[in-house]
C-alpha cells in the first residue's frame, strides 16, 4: 500500500520510524500525465512479494504539500527519493517502471 503524506512532520516520522526499510517517496502532481501512469504500478509494487516487507512507499502531492516539495527542491515530476536509515540515499526522475524497479533493487541488494 502506498501512503500519502501531506506534511513534513509526518514524512520525517515515517522516515525515522522505519530504519529497517528502504523508503521510496514519490513526488507527484495530479495534473502530471506520467505521474498518473506510474501510480498504479507503484501500488502493485507496494503489494508485491519483492517489496511488501522491505520497502515503504510514500506519495507526496507537490501542490498540496508545497513545504515538502520545497524542502527537497523538487523540480520535475515524478521524482522518487530513496531513504535508508533515516538518510536520503538517492533520487530518480521519470516514470519508467523498469528503471524504478532497478533503482529500488540497487538499494535492496537485489541486483
N, C-alpha and C positions, 0 to 999 in steps of 0.2 A: 504494500500500500504506500502511496506517495502522500506525504503530509504537507499541507500548505502552511507556510509560515508568513506571518504578517507584521512582525516587529523584531527589532534587534535583540531584545531580552529573550524572547522565545528561541530565536535562532542560536544565540550564544548558549542557552541552557541545553538545547538538543546537541549541539556540537560537543559541549564539555561533559555531558552526562552519558555519552556512548563511546568511551575511548576504545572499546574492543571492536568497534565497527568502522568501516570506511563510510564516510558521509558524502553523498552526492547532492549538491544543491543546484537545481535547475532554475536559472533566472530567465523568466519568460514574460511575454506580453500577450494579452488576449487577442490583439489585432495582428499578431505575427503569424503568418502562414506556416513557416517551418516549425514554430513552437507548437502550433495546433496539431501538426502532423506527427511530431515526435512524442507528444503527451501520452497517447495510448501505448506506445512502445515502452515508455518509462514505467507505466503502470504494470505492463506484462513483466518487465524485468524485475520489478519490486516483489512480485509474487513467485518468481521462478526459483527453482531449487538451487540454481547457481548463486543467487544473490540474497534470498529472503532472510537468511540468518547472519549474513556478514556485511550487508550494506543497508544503510538507512538513506532512503530517497526523500528529499525535501524539494518543495517548489516555492519560489518567491515571485509574485507578480510585481514587476518593476514599477508599474504605475500605481498600484495600491500600497506598496511598501517602498516608497521612494527613499526613505532613510537607509534601508538595507542596500539598495542598489547604488546609492551614493557612497556608502562605506566601502563597497568592493569595486567601485569605479567601473560599473557595468556600462559598456558602450555598444554592445551588439547582443541581439537575442536570436536563438537561445545561447546562453553562456552557462557552462557547467563548471562549478568549482568543487574540488575534492578536498576533504579534510580527513586527517588521520591523527589520533591522539590530541585532538583539540587544535591542531595547526593546519593551515592551508598548505596543501602539498602541490597542487597543480590546477590549471584551468584549461578549458577547451571551448571553442566557439563553433557553432554549427549544429545542424540537426541530422547528422549522419549516424544511423543506428550502429552500423558495424564499427565505425571509428569510436563511438561512445563505449561500446562493449569492450573493445581492445584497450581503451583508455582506463576503464574501471579495472579490467583484469590485470593490467600492468601493476596496479597498486595492491591488488589482492594476491599477487604472485601466481596468477593462473595463466601464464603465457603459454 
